[in-house]
Amino acid sequence: MLKIFNTLTGKKEVFKPIFYKKINMYVCGITVYDLCHIGHGRTFVCFDIIVRYLRYLGYEVQYIRNITDIDDKIIALSNKNKESITTFTRRMISYMHNDFFKLNLLSPDQEPRATQHISCMIDMISDLLNLKHAYISKNGDVMFSITSDINYGILSKQFIKNLQITNRIKDNQSQKNHIFDFVLWKIAKKNEPYWVSPWGNGRPGWHIECSAMSKMILGDSFDIHGGGSDLLFPHHENEIAQSTCVNRVKYVNYWLHTGIVIIKNKKMSKSLGNIDTLQDVLKNYHAEVIRYLLISTHYRHPLYYSKNSLKHAEISLLILYRALRGTNFKKIIDNNLSIALDFKNAMNDDFNTPKVLSIFLKVAHKINVYKMQKNTKKADILASQLCFFGNVLGLFLSNPEDFFRNKHQYQNQDIIHIEYLIKKRNNARKLKNWIQADQIRNDLLALGIMVEDNSDHTTWHRIKK
């Protein structure tokens, strides 16, 4: 029985789709003004796995992930680069798709772009005006009136009386009936791109995009809405307000949010300049290592990201691939075996991928034991299970030999030094000097070397420093 933590209610709930065996799911995508970073990777890898698992369970999932291809930052950067907005956004979308392809993300069933759906946004804004949930401000912008929605704050628990006023909000106060009213249609300034509307030339506000596009594709109500926790307020709160006021039915049944990424005890943020782009990380680490790291922490919790965490993810992945190496892992599996049950129990508990990865490592250990015992049949069966359920998470898509073959080769001098340390460690182990043996293992890890002891010899593999 699948249970999902619903941000709306603040608790885990048994998942019940609106339609039998069919799920409609919308995830807020990228605003394409810059390269994708590791935070984007974290969010979209997590939702990729959720989609994969739901399909594994037999659901027909319609997965929608939008693209915001018009906003102030896009306009400013395209002007700075002296290129059209269309050319600029097309290039950024191409970069995004390339990063996501390398991370082995499933393509969404639809990927609506804001600029291609202006008409449905205008229709929704017209409805909000007619229903007295919106008004035209002094400068011509169309604004949503938050006081017209008695449930405003229901998702984020940021109720009107508790909202904090910032200087940025104060600066725009004179144009609004209420300080927290937000823009639905923004009147274009001189030399800005615009679309024709009943209220003047302009462009849609950010929040109306997802409300309008999700309604057009999925209808008034749907099952799952996802995104990063940074979107919880005000974006998702404003979405609920707009959509429920227009549709007059419940907008979304389950809201899912991924946790923030933390670097050196600070939230990853462009303003702090502590961003690692996916392009840069993918140049230095295998895509599955990055994917492994991003799911090694539960999707709702903060992810502590560093080179050291990438190293540990690589060590774990190497252990798993080494277990698959030399086995016939493409056999038909038996879903009644314990790994299948353990896998489903973990994933049914709000997609607990860290628990799944710990199960995988235990299975890898058993495979290695069977291999040492020359029990090929049992090793192959477990390896088949490991590979199959790893594939559900988007792992083990490389042939083990190819995975190891692509590792960087050391220079001869490095190899001599490494093998000297391994020999010294083996001598310490023979003398049962475990403290020295462990210290040498740690020294090798510091050099980026993982060692593995077999019955009659020790092997080593490079990991990223």
N, C-alpha and C positions, 0 to 999 in steps of 0.2 A: 504494500500500500504506500503510494508516493505521498510524502508530506513536504510542503513548501512553506518557508517562512514568508509571510505576507507583510510587507511594510505597512500596508493600510491598517491592519489589525494589530500588528506588533507581536504576532505569534505564529507558530507552525500550524498549518491547516492541511487536512486531507485534500488532495487535489481532485477536483471534480470539474471536468470541462463542460462548456455550455452544450456542445454537441458530442454525441457518443463517438469516441475514438478519433476526434478531430480537434486540433488545437490551433487557434489563431494567436500569433505572438508578434508583438511590435517592440523593437529595441531602438532607442534613440542613437543615431549614428554620428558621423563626424561632421563638424563644421570645417570645410576644407580650405583653411587659410594658411596652414603650415603642415610640416611633416608629422606623421603619426608618431606618438611616443609610447613608452612602455606602459603607461597608464591606459592608453587606448587598447594596447595589446592585452592587458589584464582583463578589461571588461569584455572584449569581443571573443577572446579565447574561452572565457567562462560561459558566455551565452552560446557559443558554438558547441560546447560540451553538453549544455542543457538541451539544445536542439537534437544533438546526436543521441542522447540518452532517451529522450521522449520518443524518437523514432525507433530506437531499439525496443522500447516497450510496446511498439505496435501502433502508436498514434500517427495519424497523418497531420504533419505540422506545416502550417503556412507561416513562414518566417519572413517578416518585413523589417528591413533596416534602412532608414532614410539617410539622405545626404542633405545638409544645409549648404547651399552653394550661393547664397547671397546674405551678406551682413556688413556691418561697418568695417570690420577688419579686412574682409575680402576686398572691399572697395578700395581701402587705403593701400593695401599691398599691391593690388593690380595696378593702381596709379603709380606707385613707387617704382614698380618694375616696367612701367610704360608698355603694358600689354592689356588687351581687353579682358574683361571679367570672364568671358567664356573661355578664352585661351588659358588664363591663369587657373581657373577651377578645373578645367579638363586635365591640365598637367598635374595638379595636386591630387585629383581623383585617381589618375594613373599611378602615382606614387603609392597611394593608399592601397589600391588593388594589388599592386606588386608586393607590398609588405604582407598583406593578408593572405595572398597566395602562398608565400614562403612559409607562413605560419600554419599553413594547411587549414585555413578557415573555410567552412562550407559557404558557398555563395548563397545569399538570401534569395527567397523565391521572387521577391520584388525589392527594388532599391530606388524608391521614388526620390526625385530631386525637387527641392522647393520651387525652383524657377519654372518647372514644368507643370506645376499644379496651382498656379496663382488663382485660377477661376474658382476652384472649390474653396479656397481660403476667402475669397471675396463673398461667395455665397454664405459661408458660415458667419462672417462678420455682419452681413446684412441681416441674418436671422437674429444675431445678438442685439443689434440695434432695434429691430422691430419688437423684441421681447423685453426691451428696456434694461438689458444687462450691459449695454455699452452706450457711449455718448461721443460726440465730436468735441474735442477740446478747443481752447482758444486759438491754438496755432494750426488747427486743421487736422491733427492726428486723431484717429479713432481709438478710444480708450475703453478698456474693460473696467466696469465698476465692481470692485470686490465686495462692497457692502450689499450688493444685490444678490449675493450668493450666501445664504445662511450657513452653509457648510464649509465656507472657505477656511482652510487650514486643516482639513480632516486627514490629509495624508502625512504631512510633515509635523503636525501638531503645533504649527506656527500660527496660532489664532491671532486675529486682527489686534486685539488688545495687548498682545505680547510681542508684536513685531518691533524690531529694533530699527531706528531711523539712522541712516548713514548720510554723510555729506553729499554723496552722489544723488541719493533720493531727494534730499533737500533742494538741490539745484534744479530739479525738474518739478518741484511742488506747484509752482504757479500755474502750470498748464493743466492741472488735474483737479477733480472734485475731491479725491482722497489721495493722500500722499503715497499709498501703495497701489493705486490703480496702474495698470500696465498697458502698453501699446499693442493694438491689434493691426493698425495700418499706419505707417509712417509716411508723412508727406515728404516727397523728395526735395532735397536742396539743389542748388544750382550745380550742374554738371554731374549729378548723380544719376545712375540708371533708375528707370521707373517703369511701372505698368499703369495702365489706365484703370481707374475705378470710379464709382459713383461719388467718391469723396475727394477726388483729385488725384493727380499723378503721384505715385509713391510705390511702396513695397510693403509686404507683410511683416508684422512683428515676428520674433522667433517662436514664441509660444504657440501661436495659432497654426504654425506649419504642421506640427505633429497631430494636433487635434483634427485638422481638416483632412490630412492625408490618411490617417488611420481610419477615419469615418468613411472615406471614399473607398478604401480597399477592404476593410474588415467589418464595416458596419458600425452601428451605434454602440454596441457592446462587444467586448472580446475577452479572451482568457487571461493573457499574460502581457504585461508591459514591463520592460526592463531598461536599465541604464546605470551609469555610475552614480554613486551616492551624492556626488557634487550636483547632480541634476534634481535631486529630491525637492529642494526649494531654491528658487521659485519655479523652475521650469515645469516639473511634474505637478506641483500644486496648481499652477495656472492652467495646465492642460485639463485637469479634473474639473476645475471651475468652468472653463469654457464649454467643455463637452457635455457636462451634466446639465448646464443651464440651457443649452440648445436641444439636446436629445431627450432630456427629462427622464432618463433611465440611468442605471449604474454604468459607468464608463468602462472600468476594468475590474476583473475579479481578483487578480493576484498581481501585486507590484513587487518586483525583485530589483535589488540594488547591490552593485558590487562595491567593496570597500576601497578606500584610498590606497595609494602607493606611498610609502615612506622611505626617504633616502637620508641617511645620517640624522635620524631622529626629527626630520622635518618633512612635512607633506610635500610631495613632488608638485611643482608649480612653475609655470613659465615665468611668473613674476619674480621667483627666487632664482631662476636660472639653473635649476637642478634637474633639467630634463635630459633623459637619454632617448634619442629617437630609435625607432625600430630599425631603420636603415643601418645605423651605426652598430647596434647590438647584433643584428643578423650578419654583419661582416665578420664578427669575432666569435660567434657561438652558433653551434648547430641549432636549427629551428626547434627541434624537439627538446633540446636543453632549455630553451626559453619557455616553451610550452609547459614543460615539466615544472619549472619554477613557478609559473603563473598559477598553476593549480595545486601547488604544494601547500598553500594556505587556503582555508575555506573562503569561498567567493565573497561572503559578507564581511569578512574580517580585514583589517589593514594588512597589506603585504609589505614586509620589510625587504627592500631591494638593494643589492650591492653586488660587487664582483665576487665577494665571498659566498653570497647566496647562490650565484650562478655556478660557482665552483662546486658547491655541495649538490646542486641539481645535476650537474654533469657526472659527478661521482655516482649518484644513485642511478642515473640512466645507463651508465657504463656497466654497473652491476647487473641491471636487468637485461641489457643486450648480451652480456657475456653468458648469462643463463640460457638465452635463446640460441646462442652460437653452437653449432654442431648438433642441433636437434632437428627433427622433422616437425616443425611447428605449424604446418599447413593442413594438418589432419582435421577431420570433422570432430567438433567438440561435443561433449555431453553436458547439457545445461543443468543436469541434476547433480553434478559434482559440487563439492563444497565451495570452490572458488566462485562459481556462478551465484550461489546463494549469498555468499559473503559480499560479493560485488553489488548485487541488487539491494541487499539490506543497507549497505553504506550509501549508495546513490539515492535510495528511496528516502533517506534521512536528509532531506534538503540538499541533495547533490554533494555529499561529503567526499570530495575528491582526495583530501589528505588521508582519510581512512582507506580509501581504495589503493592509494600508492603504498601504504604500509602493508596492505594485503599482498600487493604485487611483489614487494621485497621478500616477504615470507615465502611466497611461492617460488621465487628465484632461488632462495636457499635450498628448498626441497628439491628443485630440479638439479642443482649442483650436487646434492647428496646422491641422487639417483644416478647421475652421470659418473660419479666416482665409484659407485657400486656396480657400474656397467649394466644398470637396469634401464635399457634403452626405451622399452615400452612405456614405463611410468614417466620417464623424463619427457618423452614426446607428448604424452597426453597432457601433462601439466604445462608444457611449453605451448601447446596449441591453445589451451585455456588462457594463458598469460597473453599471448599474441592477440587472440580474438577480443578479449575485454580491453586490452590496451588500445586496439583499433577503435573501440567505441569512444575512447577519450582522445582519439587522434594521435596515438603513440604507436611506436614499433612499425612504422610505415616503411622504414629502410630495411634492406637485407643486412643482417648483422655483419657480414663480411665487408659490405660496402660502408657501413657505419664506421667500422674500425679502420678500414683502408683510407678513409678520408682524413684521418687524424694526421696532424703535422709530424713530419719526421725530424728527429733531432740530428744535430751535427755529431760527428764521431767523438769529439772531445766530451760532449754532454753525455753520450752513451757510456763512455768509459767511467765517468764520474758516477753516474746512476748505478751502473752494475757493481762498482766498488762499494757503494753504500748498501746495496742489496746483499752483497756477499758478507759485509760486516754485520748486517742485521741477522742474516742466517746463522752466522757463528754465535751471535748473542743468544739466539733462540735455542741453539743446540746446548749452550751452557745454562739455559733457563734463566738468563739475565733479562727478564721481561721488561724491566724499566728501560734498559738501553735499547732493546728491540722496539719498544713503543716510541722512544724518542727518535730513533732513526726513521721509523714510519712517518712521524710527524714532520721530520726534516724533508723527507721525500714529498710529502703533501705540499709543503711550503714551496717546493720546486715545481709543483704541478704534476706530481707523479703518484699514481695510485698503484699499490702492490696488492697481489692476491696470492695467497698461499694454497697450493694444492698438496696432494699427498707426498709427492716426490720432488717438487720444484716450485719456484716462485716466479710469477710473471708480473709485468708492469705495463701500464698504459698512461699516456699523457692526458692531463686534464688542463683546463684553462687556469692560468694564474689569476 
